[in-house]
Amino acid sequence: MSGEKGIKQYLDDKGISQAYLSRKAQIPPDKLNLSLNGKRKLTLDEYATICEVLGVNTDKFLHPRVPIQGEVKEKNSLKH
């Protein structure tokens, strides 16, 4: 799961504490902190719950791992 850094930045920008999010999402504070600091991956359920608590879509903090179709064509054309 990616997006942990985006969640941390979102919390900072909105003035939401990790303690509040931990309580509302029912994720132990130590696990949440490790996840938001890149030392532990969030589970899909944890991520969905966090998005629900924050009132955002689940794609808010995700970035595609595969290139967009146009990017694939550009890379392939560079090989020729």
N, C-alpha and C positions, 0 to 999 in steps of 0.2 A: 504494500500500500504506500503510495506517495502522497504528498500533500501535508505532511506534518509541519514543515516549516511555514507553509501558507497559513495553517491554522494558528500557529504561534503568532505570526505577524498580525493576523486578523484580531486575535485576542488583544494584542498590544494596541492596535489602532483603535479598537472599540472600547478599551479600558475594562475588559473582562478578565477577571482573575482566573488562574488555573484552578484555584480552590473552588470557585463558583462552578466552573465547568465540570470539575471532578464530581462535585456533589450532585449536580443536575443530571449528568450523564451516568452516574453511578459507576464511575471508573476510579479505582483507588488512586489517590494523589501521586504516589510514587510511580505507578505504571504510566499515568498520563504525562508526568514530567519527563520520564525517560523517553517516551514516544515523541513528545514535542521537541526534545533536544537531540533527536536522531539516534538514540541508543536502543530503541525498541520499535518494532513495527506495530502500528495499530491493526487490530483485526478489522475485518469488513463490518462486523456488527458494531464495534466501537466507533468506527468512522461514521457509519450511518447515524448512530445515536448522537454523536457530536454535532453533525450537520443539522439534525432535528432540533437539538437544544438551541443551536445558534440561529435557527430559522433560515437556513440556506439550502440550496439544492446540493445534492451529493457530488455534482461535478464542479462545484465552486473551487475546490483546492486541488483538483487533479489535472495533470498535464499528460497529453497522449504520449505513449511510449513508442508508437509507430509513426513514421512520417505521414503527413497529409498527402493525399494522392498526387497533387501537383509537385510536391517535393520529390517523390519517387521518380517521376518522369524526368525532372531536372537532373537528378543524380545519375540516372541511367544514360541520359544523353551526354554526360560528361565523359563516360567511359569510351565512347566511340570516337 
